[in-house]
Amino acid sequence: MKTSLAGGVFGALVVGAASIAWAEVDGTSFVTAEHSFVLETVAEGLEHPWGLDFLPDGRIIVTERPGRLRIVEADGTLGAPLGGMPDIVSEFRDGLLDVTASPAFAEDRTVYFAYSDLEDGARWLKIMSAQIGDGAVENLTPIFESDLRVESNEGYGARIRFDADGHLMITFGDHADPPTAQDGTNTLGSIIRITTDGTPVDGNPGGDLHPAIYAWGFKNSHGIAIAEDGTIWAIDHGGVGGDELNRIEMGANYGWPARQFGGADAPGAETPSEFKEPTFTWGIAPTVALSGLEIYEGDLFPNWQGDLFTGSLVQQALIRIMLGEDGEVIGTEYVIDGVLGRVREVREAPDGTLYVLNDDFEGGIYRIVPE
């Protein structure tokens, strides 16, 4: 276990604890600062799983970056790839990314997913809706896509969440073209808010900004979480180090790439007043490469309530971010360290357990349950 206490915007993570061999994960007990838990295997045999969501009948829908969308039955049986998906190319960090189910899935059978489209060597992020049928997706409909097309096969962001009003909030990375994140006329490097048919929500900041933009100035946010009280949190990658946790305010510019906390700019980067300060940054070291974000609001782990959980691709960890009463970061803890490899996603299930995806050629879904 790695634990540190943080006294400001910048933090440090102290390395400790030994790892457990991957083959010994299932049923292994872990002891953390607040709770003991057991890590269970839910499903394996997934190639670079990227996103998942829970269906009301107990099943799970999960993406594989090469372009496959699958259903995991309540007993852990991994279904065959669903038919009817678009042609998706994955050459590096591109491909099929996040998925989320409609809040009314029991009635409309609808899911929303993000993938990088490719045409004549140019790539861009596309958001689709579809209904889940018998072994295939149906009524496949494009609802939104990034304005600019680039050659890069990374930097897409692409986390999707519903807010309390039933609108989609989606992170759009800078597509590895940093200057675009400070051009608010396009959606690269932003968090957008749209209706389920792709229309920008009335009440978005507007003005000189693209009508879909809710907040902007991000590099490559792979995680967004919305608390029951409406507070929006998002993580972001830095340049070299400089990974951030941000509390999202409508219309705010979070500074990338003009203001960053990695490389030569960290610590102590100048922050012009027009940029919103991060709630917390890991500074120049370590590089954590954050992915996935969840705010724990369940009952199974009461001492974790109100804290954030995020994955680290580089540190290969699941990190708990402890929040104070005013939303400040008061500490961090590695609750899983070096056991699952690259932690891509973390989600709280309806029963209060936590589910984790590891981004590996032979990846899987794992569940954290009380010991």
N, C-alpha and C positions, 0 to 999 in steps of 0.2 A: 504494500500500500504506500502511495506517495501522498503526503498531506502538506499543505502550507497554509499559513494565514497571510492575508493580504491587507495592507494598510493604505491603499490608494488605487489609482488607475492602473499602475504597473504592478505586476505580480511575478513571483518566481515559483516554480514547482520543484520540490526537493525529491531527488531520486532515492528510492529505497526498495525494499521487498523483492523477493525472488519470484520468477514466473513459474507457471505450471505447464507441462507438456500439453500440446493441443489435443492429443489423443485421449488425455485424461480429463477433459473438461466436463463432460456430462456427469452431473451429480456431485460435482466438486463444491465444497463449502468455502465461503469467503468471509472474512471478518473485516469490517470497516469501522470507522470512528463511531458510527451511530447504530448500525444494524449488521447482523449476520444474514447471509443469504446463500442460496444454492443456485448454481447455474445449470439449466436444463437445455438439452438440445430439442428444438421443435422440428426442424427440417434441415436436411443437408442436400448436397448435390446441386447447388445453385451457382451459376457462373457469374461472378461479379454482381451479386445482388445490390441494388441501389436504393430502393424505396419500398415501403409496405404500408398497408392500412388494414383495419379490422372491419369485417363485414358483420351485420347484425345477427347472423345465424351462427357465429363462432368461427367462420372461415377467415382466412387471411389472403389478401391479394398482394403480390410481390412482383417487382420488376427485376429482370436481368439485363445488364447493360448491352449485351449483344442484340437485344431487340425482342426478348421474350417476356410475355406477361403470363403469370401462372397463378393458380388458386391452390392454397394449402388447406386441406380439410381440417376439421376440428381435431381429428386424431393424429395430425401431423403428416398424413399422406400427401405427397407432392404430386399435383396434377400435371398432365401434359401441357405444353405451351398452348395458349388460346389461339385459335385461328383468327383470320381476318385482320391481323395487325398490318400497319403500313410497312413498307420496306425500310429497314433501319440499318444504317452502317455504323459500326463501332470500330474505330481504328486506334484510339488511344483513350481519352477520357470523354469521348463523345458517345452517343448511342441513346438507348432508352434510359431515362433517369427516374424522376419521382412519379408516384401515383397516389391519388387520394379518392376515397369513395364519397359520393353524395351523402349529405346528412339524411336524405330521404331514400337511401338505397333500397330499403325494403319495398318501396313502391315503384321507384323509377329505374332501378338496376344500373344506375349511371356511375361511371368513374371518369376521372380526369387524369391525364398523364402528360408528361413532358418528354420530348426527345429532340435531338439535334438532327435536323433535316440536311440533305446534301443534294446539290445540283450543280453540275459543271464545275466541280471543285470548290464551290462556295457552301458554307454551312451557316445555319441559324437555328435558334430555339423555336420550337413550335409546341403549342398547347392544344390537346385534342380532348374531346369528350366522346364517350362510347357507352353502349349498354352491354352488360354481360349476359350472353345467351348460353345456349347449351354447347359448351366446348369452343366457343368463339365469341369475339366481340362483334357487335352489330351497331348500325347507324353511326359509323365513324364520322366525326365532324370536327374540322379544324375551327377553333374559336379565337386563337390569338397567336401572333408570332412576332419575333423581334424585327425591328425595322431595318437593321443593317445586316448584310451578309459578309462573312469573313472567311479566310482560309484556315484559321486555327481549328484544331480538333480538341480544344479544352476551354475551360473558363465559362461554363454555361449557367452556373447557379442551379436553378430549376427545382427548388423546394416549393411544394404547393400545400397550402392550408386554407381551411374555411374560417372566416371570422364569425362572430355571433350573429351578424346580419345575413349570413348565407352568401357572402361574397368571397371570391377567390383572391387570396394574397399569394403572390408568386415572386420568388427571387430570380432576377435576371443577372447573370454574371456579365463581366465586360468582354467576354469572348476573346480574352487575351489580347485586347486592343485597348490599353488603359485610358488614352485620352477620351474615348467615347463616354466614359463614366462621368465626365464633367460637362458633357453636352446633353442638357436636359430635354432637348427636342427629340431624342430617341430613348428607348427603354433599356439599352445596355447599361449594366452597372446600377440597377435600380430594384426596388420592390414595387410591384404594380398591384393595383386593386381593381378587379373587374367583376362583372356579373357572370353568371354561368353561361351566358351566350357570347361572352367576350367583350361586352360593351364597358367602357370605362365608367366607374361609379360616379354618380353625381355627388359632389362634395370633395372629390379629389382636389389637390392644390390648384391645378390648372395654371392659368397665366402663361408664362413662357415655357412651362414644363409640358412634356407630352401628357395628354389627358388621362392616360392610364397610370401615371406615376403617383405613388404614395410617398416614397422617400427615395433618395438617390445618393450617388457618390460611394458605391460599393465596388469591391474587386470581384469577389466570387463567393457569394454567400450560399453555403450548403445547408443552412438550417434556419428555420423560423418557428417560433412558438408563441401562441397566444393564450394568455392566462384567462381564468374565468372572469376576472375583473376587467378584461379588455386590454391589459398591458401587453405590448408586442415586443418580443425580444428577437434578435437575429445575431448570428455569428458571421464573421467575415475573415477571409484569408488576408494576410499581409503580403508584403513584397518578399523579403527574406526575413523570416520571423514576423513579428508585428501582428499576429492574429488578434482579433478583437471580439468582444461581446458588446453589442449595442442595444440600448433601449430605444425603440423606434418611435419617432415623433413625425406626424404628418408634415410633409413639405421640407423636412430637414435634409441638409446636404452633409454626408458623412466623410467627405473629403478626398476619397481615393481618386487619382493618385497624387493630387497636390499635397495632401497631408497624409502621412503614414507613419507607422511606429516600428518599421522593420528596416534592416540594412543600416546604412549610414545615418538614417534619420532617428534612430532609437538608441537609448531613451532620450526624451527631451525634445521631440520634434516640435517645431513651431506650429502653433495651431491658430491660424487667422480666425477672427471672430465669426466669420460667416460659416464655418464648419462646426458641426456638432461633435463634441467630445465623445469618445467611447466610454462606456461604463467601466470597462476593464480591458487591458491589453497585456499579453504575455511578453511584450517588448521584443528585443532583438533575439533573445534565446529563452527557452527552446522554441524551435519551430514545431508547432503542434498540428497544423493543417486540420482545422476543425471541420467536422462533418456531422450533420444531424443535430437537432436540438429539441429538447422536451422539458417542460416544466412539470414537476411531479406534484399532482394534486390528489393522489389516491390515499387510501386508508391503511394499506398493508405495511407501509413503511412510514409511520407517523413523523419520525424525526427528519425525514427527507421532504416533508410537505413544503411547498413553496420554493424549493431549490431547483436549479437547472441541471440537466445532464446533456453532455455532448460527447461525441466520439473524436478520437484523434487518429488520423491516418499515419502520421509519422511516428508519434510516440506509441502507437498501437495500444490505446487505452480507452476506457470509458471514464470520463471525468465528471465528477460532481462539482458544481459551482454553487457555493453556499451564499445565500443572499440575506442581508440584514433587513430590518423593518422598513427602511426607506429604499430598498432595492439596490443598495450598494453591495459590492462583492466583499465578503469578509473572509473568504478562504476557498481553497480548492482541494479536491481529494481524488486520487486515482482509485476508483472502486474496482476496476478490472484493469490489470496491468500486464501487457505482453502476452496474454493468454489466447486471445482470439485473432491476433493479427490486426489488420487495418479496420478499425471500427467505423463503418460508413453511416449508420443510422441508429437512432434510439427512439422508441415510441412507448407511451404508456397505454396498456390494454384497458378495456372497460372494467376488468376485475382488479385493477391496481398493480398488476405485475408490469415489469419493464421488459420490452423486447429489443434485441440488439441484432443488427446485421453486420457481418464482416465481409469486407470487399476483397474477395480472393477468387482465384480460378475455380476452386472447390469450396465455395462459401456456404453459409447457412444462416438459419434463424435460431437465436438463442433467447431463453427466457430467464429472468431473475425473479425468484420466488423466495418468500421468507423461509428461514431454516426452522 
